[in-house]
Amino acid sequence: MPKKYDAEFKARAVRMVQDHQADYGSVTAASVAVGAQLGVARETLRRWVSQAEVDAGSRPGVTSEGAEEIKRLKAENKRLREANDPAQGLDFLRVNVIVGSAGGVGSFIRCPRS
């Protein structure tokens, strides 16, 4: 299960990597060293640094705010799609239909989706 780190801890870790990057020659090498001190995996720390660079505008990509907005809009679209398709909310009613047979015993059949 992934660990949750607070924003202050992440910001401090990113600052440490950026401060020591010149000493190690690359973000990855600095991430290994700082990650060992803080108990954070190298790749996790490297991704935090990359995202911080995107958020600062020094690297191309989707900012954290942009990603939050996209996530919110996708959830809203899904909610609106479900609200506009009343049959979608009733899928559980279409699962099984009882049909009487010649012997008087009902049998279950799958109802095709429309």
N, C-alpha and C positions, 0 to 999 in steps of 0.2 A: 504494500500500500504506500503510495507516495506521501512524503512528509510535507507538511505545510510550514512555510517560513513567512514571517511577517515582513511587510514592506521595508521597514527600517533595517532589518538584518540583511535583506537582499541588497539594499542601496549601499550599505557599508561594505559588503562583500564585493560588489561591483567596483566601488571606489578603490578597494585594496588591490584588485586585479589590475585596474587601470594605472594605479600609482606604481606598481611593480612590473608592469609590462616591459618597460625599457631594460630592466635588470635581467629579464629572462628571454627577451627577444621575440616572443610570440604570446598571444592571448592564451593559447592552449597550455604552454609551459607555465605561465603565471597562474593559470587556473588550477593546475596540478598542485603547485606550491601553496597557494592560498586555500584551496579546497582541503588540503591535508591539515592545515591549521584550524580551519573552521568546522571540519567534519562534513563537508559538502562534496558531492561527486564532481569530478572534473567537467563532465559534459553539462551537468546542471548549471554550474557556474559559468561555463562558456556561453550557454544559451542566454543566461541573464545578462551577460555583458553585451552580447549581440543585440538583444532586445533594447537595452539601455541606449545603444548607439542609434538604433532605429528611432526610438522615442526622441532622442536629442537632435535628429535630423542629419547626422553625419553618416548614415548608412541607409540605402534604400530598403523599403519594406513597409509592412502594415504596422502602424503604431499600436500601442496597447489600447489607446482610446478608440482607434478605428476598429480593432478586433472586438472590443466590447460592444460597439455600435452594430457591427455586423451580426454578432451573436444575438443581440436584442431584436434586431429586425427579422432575423430568421425565425426566432421564437414567435414573434408577432405574426409573421406570414403563416406559420403553421397553425396558430390559433385561429386566424381569420379563415384559412382554408377549411378547417374543421367546422367552423361556425357556418360557412356557406354551403357545406355539403351535409344536409341533415341525415342522409342515408348512412354516411360514414359513422356517425355516432350510434347507429342501430345495428352494427355488424353482429353483435352478440345475439340478436334475435334471429339471424339468418343461419345459424350454425346447424341446428337439427330441426327437422320437421317430422312429425309422426304421421305415417301413412298406414291406413288399415289394410290388412291383407285378407285373402279369402278365408283363412283359418280363424280370423277374428283377432289374431295377435298382431299388435302394431310392430312395425319395423322402422328403424331409423335410416334416413337417407341424407346425404349431403345436399344442401340446396346450392345451386350454382350462383356465383356472384354476378350481379348485373353490371 
